[in-house]
Amino acid sequence: MAQIHNFIRFFADVFKQYFQFIFFQTNFTMLNKYLFAALALLFAGAVVAQSHSPKPLLKSPNLPTKHFSKTIIPAESFVPDIETPNLLSKQSAGNRGPEEIVGSTYWDAQSYGAMSSRIYANAQGEPVAHWLYSAQSTGYSDRGTAQNVRAGGTWGGVTGREEANRTGFPAAAMLGDGSEIIISHNTGTTPWAIWMAKKAPGSSTWTETALPGPPGGIRMLWPKIAIGGTDNMTIHIIAITAPVGGATFGSIYDGLDGHLLYYRSTDGGSTWDKQYVKIPGIDDSQYDGFSADSYTIDASGNTVAVGVFLAYDWNDMLIYKSTDNGENWSDMIMRDFPDALEGYTPQPGLEYTIDDITEIDTLAPEALAVMTNDGFGSVLIDQNGQVHVWFGRMYVIDNDFTDSSSFIYPGMNGILYWKESWGANNLQIITGAFDYDNNGSIIMSNDQIAPYGGANISSFPVTGIDADGTLYLCYSAVNEQFISADNFDFFRHLYLMKSTSNGEDWGDALELTAAPYVEVEIAPFVECVWPSMPRNIGDKVWVLYQQDYTPGTNVWGAHHDPLENTMNWVEVDPDDLPVGAHEVPKPSPSLALNLSPNPASETSVLSATLSGESDVSVEIFDLLGNRVFQQSVPSVAGRQYFPLPVQNLHTGSYWVRITEGKQFGITKLVVAK
């Protein structure tokens, strides 16, 4: 991979000089478009085609049969500074410069959803990185956990997996006594089991043991880990029983096709006082089953939180929390699904209408689409024991009442954020894929979005927190400026942002796939996905991620032939991240919206009570989320009236939104002629 990297750098320099000579009056953004097409074609011709690998053990979702060519950006668009998109607040003296290559892998799906814990600092404060590794382009019999340490400032070499047998999808952490733990699922022995490798402080030898599954030969897959307790010696693990739809050896367990179960050790893994325990509420009364990596866990002291991310589950989105180190559990509703649709299971002849949805959502892609998540999420507990959650925005729909399928929309945009004190349904879009050309939308067709399961175009969130309580979010999003010449998919880049106000407002996202973190010649040609970052952030924000030169994966959906992927490392000084520049507008009942007449045929008058402190935007959206009217006016305090021309709108239902500063209100408009 290093040779390919140097190959691209060499030809990038050549083509850059050539096009600068011809188009000396053209800015570098334009140059990148020419350079990218020529270079990507050269690279595509240099790749040797190999046979596709088998699909992973994963319940494959039914992707939409259709998709909108236009991806709608919310009214609170994410628009970078086009001239200097990475203008830093300061340039750190200790910045290490461009990314570092930590290792490589041909297995190119680091997770099937929520990312596991993969990075921590050892007793010497040196970064320790882990990833799912294989040096084979087919078969992957050597698959397992790779570990690399930047000892003395230099990354070591990686020659193979840490485990003796083939494993998959690791989670790694360090205990309070300095011992290191890797949890994975073992595929080299039968029955498959949660596999623990433990290394004592100062030792170079891993001791490996299997954790038992439920009686009857039930097998366990895709574990997650969190370290807690007052001494950081408690290991919390969640994993699922092998689902029927995801494994030939899967089975229904206690009514669920893939049952999420809990394990606990309070003495660093020497003994396990809780094994394959059912967390109250995670049962067949709420769920049909779980798929790979559709869940995550975090711990801080004696507080533990489990988040569930099931894009196709027609139910409330819940967080499960324990404040006594996993002894007892309660649940919190994060997203209260419409009551009439809770437990909805698509089947021939079963229908629902917009009246069953009942909620106002101007961003819904279709009238019958209901907001959910994309299966990729992160959970974090702050120093006060409050739970914070991030996930990709998604919608689910049954748009064909003659079959048993439901569908989602891979072109959705936006990372949703929620914290415990906000209560149910107060979900805020805090960032997403950037509208670089500031034209109000990101234009792409469904077949230009490389598939990563159900991930939307801004997904893969991972999070951390520092000693001052600052929250950090890293995610991967489609970059509308760069497209692959071999398959015409848009590349995904990495972004990093922070909140110094416990999530009440967020600074603008900083693109990491750009200078000074990635060499500018390389940035237009790389796919950057599956970021990892430490839970506990120190002097620098560490980010590990997977990079190659073709969007999509081979092992998850066979989107391209097997390729060597590098695992790359970047460091960012926290002071380089913008602070509080992007505060998300929030719904406000104090606006007291009213429309009259409603229904209307010619003109409807919107009335609202304003503060007079900020400019006002009035918008009308159709039920597909398309904005059909927009007006901006100065705000005047008190009850104000805004005539809305509707004579040119088609008969039907619309949403009217008014935004004043950081507050907004939405109401429904009916046009009848």
Secondary structure as the mmCIF struct_conf table of DSSP 4:
data_model
#
loop_
_struct_conf.conf_type_id
_struct_conf.id
_struct_conf.beg_label_comp_id
_struct_conf.beg_label_asym_id
_struct_conf.beg_label_seq_id
_struct_conf.end_label_comp_id
_struct_conf.end_label_asym_id
_struct_conf.end_label_seq_id
HELX_RH_AL_P HELX_RH_AL_P1 ALA A 2 ILE A 22
TURN_TY1_P TURN_TY1_P1 PHE A 23 GLN A 25
BEND BEND1 THR A 26 THR A 26
HELX_RH_AL_P HELX_RH_AL_P2 PHE A 28 ALA A 46
BEND BEND2 VAL A 47 VAL A 47
HELX_LH_PP_P HELX_LH_PP_P1 VAL A 48 ALA A 49
HELX_LH_PP_P HELX_LH_PP_P2 SER A 51 PRO A 56
BEND BEND3 LEU A 57 LEU A 58
BEND BEND4 THR A 65 THR A 65
BEND BEND5 SER A 69 SER A 69
STRN STRN1 LYS A 70 ILE A 72
HELX_LH_PP_P HELX_LH_PP_P3 ILE A 73 PRO A 74
BEND BEND6 ALA A 75 GLU A 76
BEND BEND7 ILE A 82 THR A 84
TURN_TY1_P TURN_TY1_P2 PRO A 85 ASN A 86
BEND BEND8 SER A 89 SER A 89
TURN_TY1_P TURN_TY1_P3 ALA A 93 GLY A 94
BEND BEND9 PRO A 98 PRO A 98
STRN STRN2 GLU A 100 THR A 105
BEND BEND10 TYR A 106 TYR A 106
BEND BEND11 GLN A 110 GLN A 110
BEND BEND12 TYR A 112 ALA A 114
HELX_LH_PP_P HELX_LH_PP_P4 MET A 115 SER A 117
STRN STRN3 ILE A 119 ALA A 121
TURN_TY1_P TURN_TY1_P4 ALA A 123 GLN A 124
BEND BEND13 GLY A 125 GLY A 125
STRN STRN4 PRO A 127 TYR A 133
BEND BEND14 SER A 137 GLY A 139
TURN_TY1_P TURN_TY1_P5 SER A 141 ASP A 142
STRN STRN5 GLY A 144 ALA A 151
TURN_TY1_P TURN_TY1_P6 GLY A 152 GLY A 153
STRN STRN6 THR A 154 TRP A 155
BEND BEND15 GLY A 160 GLY A 160
BEND BEND16 GLU A 162 ASN A 165
STRN STRN7 THR A 167 MET A 174
TURN_TY1_P TURN_TY1_P7 GLY A 176 ASP A 177
BEND BEND17 GLY A 178 GLY A 178
STRN STRN8 GLU A 180 ASN A 186
BEND BEND18 GLY A 188 PRO A 191
STRN STRN9 ALA A 193 LYS A 199
TURN_TY1_P TURN_TY1_P8 PRO A 201 GLY A 202
STRN STRN10 THR A 207 LEU A 211
BEND BEND19 PRO A 214 PRO A 214
TURN_TY1_P TURN_TY1_P9 PRO A 215 GLY A 217
STRN STRN11 MET A 220 GLY A 228
BEND BEND20 GLY A 229 GLY A 229
TURN_TY1_P TURN_TY1_P10 THR A 230 ASP A 231
BEND BEND21 ASN A 232 ASN A 232
STRN STRN12 THR A 234 THR A 241
HELX_LH_PP_P HELX_LH_PP_P5 ALA A 242 PRO A 243
HELX_RH_3T_P HELX_RH_3T_P1 VAL A 244 GLY A 246
TURN_TY1_P TURN_TY1_P11 THR A 248 PHE A 249
STRN STRN13 TYR A 253 TYR A 253
TURN_TY1_P TURN_TY1_P12 ASP A 254 GLY A 255
STRN STRN14 LEU A 256 LEU A 256
BEND BEND22 ASP A 257 GLY A 258
STRN STRN15 LEU A 260 SER A 265
BEND BEND23 THR A 266 ASP A 267
TURN_TY1_P TURN_TY1_P13 GLY A 268 GLY A 269
BEND BEND24 SER A 270 SER A 270
BEND BEND25 ASP A 273 ASP A 273
STRN STRN16 LYS A 274 VAL A 277
HELX_LH_PP_P HELX_LH_PP_P6 LYS A 278 ILE A 279
TURN_TY1_P TURN_TY1_P14 PRO A 280 GLY A 281
BEND BEND26 ASP A 283 ASP A 283
TURN_TY1_P TURN_TY1_P15 ASP A 284 GLN A 286
BEND BEND27 ASP A 288 ASP A 288
TURN_TY1_P TURN_TY1_P16 ALA A 292 ASP A 293
STRN STRN17 TYR A 295 SER A 300
TURN_TY1_P TURN_TY1_P17 GLY A 301 ASN A 302
STRN STRN18 THR A 303 VAL A 308
TURN_TY1_P TURN_TY1_P18 ALA A 311 TYR A 312
BEND BEND28 ASN A 315 ASN A 315
STRN STRN19 MET A 317 SER A 322
BEND BEND29 THR A 323 ASP A 324
TURN_TY1_P TURN_TY1_P19 ASN A 325 GLY A 326
BEND BEND30 GLU A 327 ASN A 328
STRN STRN20 SER A 330 ARG A 335
HELX_RH_3T_P HELX_RH_3T_P2 ASP A 339 LEU A 341
TURN_TY1_P TURN_TY1_P20 GLU A 342 GLY A 343
TURN_TY1_P TURN_TY1_P21 PRO A 348 GLY A 349
HELX_RH_AL_P HELX_RH_AL_P3 ILE A 354 ILE A 357
BEND BEND31 GLU A 359 GLU A 359
TURN_TY1_P TURN_TY1_P22 THR A 362 LEU A 363
BEND BEND32 PRO A 365 GLU A 366
TURN_TY1_P TURN_TY1_P23 ALA A 367 LEU A 368
STRN STRN21 VAL A 370 ILE A 381
TURN_TY1_P TURN_TY1_P24 GLN A 383 ASN A 384
BEND BEND33 GLY A 385 GLY A 385
STRN STRN22 VAL A 387 ILE A 397
TURN_TY1_P TURN_TY1_P25 PHE A 401 THR A 402
BEND BEND34 ASP A 403 SER A 404
STRN STRN23 PHE A 407 ILE A 408
TURN_TY1_P TURN_TY1_P26 PRO A 410 GLY A 411
STRN STRN24 ILE A 415 LYS A 419
HELX_RH_3T_P HELX_RH_3T_P3 GLU A 420 TRP A 422
TURN_TY1_P TURN_TY1_P27 ALA A 424 ASN A 425
STRN STRN25 GLN A 428 THR A 431
BEND BEND35 ALA A 433 ALA A 433
TURN_TY1_P TURN_TY1_P28 TYR A 436 ASP A 437
BEND BEND36 ASN A 439 GLY A 440
STRN STRN26 SER A 441 ILE A 443
HELX_RH_3T_P HELX_RH_3T_P4 ASN A 446 GLN A 448
BEND BEND37 ILE A 449 ILE A 449
TURN_TY1_P TURN_TY1_P29 GLY A 453 GLY A 454
BEND BEND38 ILE A 457 ILE A 457
STRN STRN27 SER A 458 ASP A 466
TURN_TY1_P TURN_TY1_P30 ALA A 467 ASP A 468
STRN STRN28 LEU A 471 ILE A 483
TURN_TY1_P TURN_TY1_P31 ALA A 485 ASN A 487
HELX_LH_PP_P HELX_LH_PP_P7 ASP A 489 ASP A 489
STRN STRN29 PHE A 490 SER A 499
BEND BEND39 THR A 500 SER A 501
TURN_TY1_P TURN_TY1_P32 ASN A 502 GLY A 503
BEND BEND40 GLU A 504 ASP A 505
STRN STRN30 TRP A 506 TRP A 506
HELX_LH_PP_P HELX_LH_PP_P8 GLY A 507 ALA A 509
STRN STRN31 LEU A 510 GLU A 511
BEND BEND41 LEU A 512 ALA A 514
TURN_TY1_P TURN_TY1_P33 ALA A 515 TYR A 517
BEND BEND42 VAL A 518 VAL A 518
TURN_TY1_P TURN_TY1_P34 VAL A 520 ILE A 522
HELX_RH_3T_P HELX_RH_3T_P5 ALA A 523 PHE A 525
STRN STRN32 GLU A 527 SER A 532
BEND BEND43 ARG A 535 ARG A 535
STRN STRN33 ASN A 536 ILE A 537
BEND BEND44 ASP A 539 LYS A 540
STRN STRN34 VAL A 541 ASP A 548
BEND BEND45 TYR A 549 GLY A 552
BEND BEND46 ASN A 554 ASN A 554
TURN_TY1_P TURN_TY1_P35 VAL A 555 GLY A 557
BEND BEND47 HIS A 560 HIS A 560
STRN STRN35 ASN A 565 VAL A 572
HELX_RH_3T_P HELX_RH_3T_P6 PRO A 574 ASP A 576
BEND BEND48 LEU A 577 LEU A 577
BEND BEND49 GLY A 580 GLY A 580
STRN STRN36 HIS A 582 HIS A 582
HELX_LH_PP_P HELX_LH_PP_P9 GLU A 583 PRO A 585
STRN STRN37 LYS A 586 PRO A 587
HELX_RH_3T_P HELX_RH_3T_P7 PRO A 589 LEU A 591
STRN STRN38 ASN A 594 SER A 596
BEND BEND50 PRO A 597 PRO A 599
STRN STRN39 ALA A 600 ALA A 600
BEND BEND51 SER A 601 GLU A 602
STRN STRN40 THR A 603 LEU A 610
BEND BEND52 GLY A 612 SER A 614
STRN STRN41 VAL A 616 ASP A 622
TURN_TY1_P TURN_TY1_P36 LEU A 623 LEU A 624
BEND BEND53 GLY A 625 GLY A 625
STRN STRN42 ARG A 627 VAL A 633
BEND BEND54 ALA A 637 ALA A 637
STRN STRN43 GLY A 638 PRO A 645
TURN_TY1_P TURN_TY1_P37 GLN A 647 ASN A 648
BEND BEND55 LEU A 649 LEU A 649
HELX_LH_PP_P HELX_LH_PP_P10 HIS A 650 HIS A 650
BEND BEND56 THR A 651 THR A 651
STRN STRN44 GLY A 652 GLU A 660
TURN_TY1_P TURN_TY1_P38 GLY A 661 LYS A 662
STRN STRN45 GLN A 663 VAL A 671
#
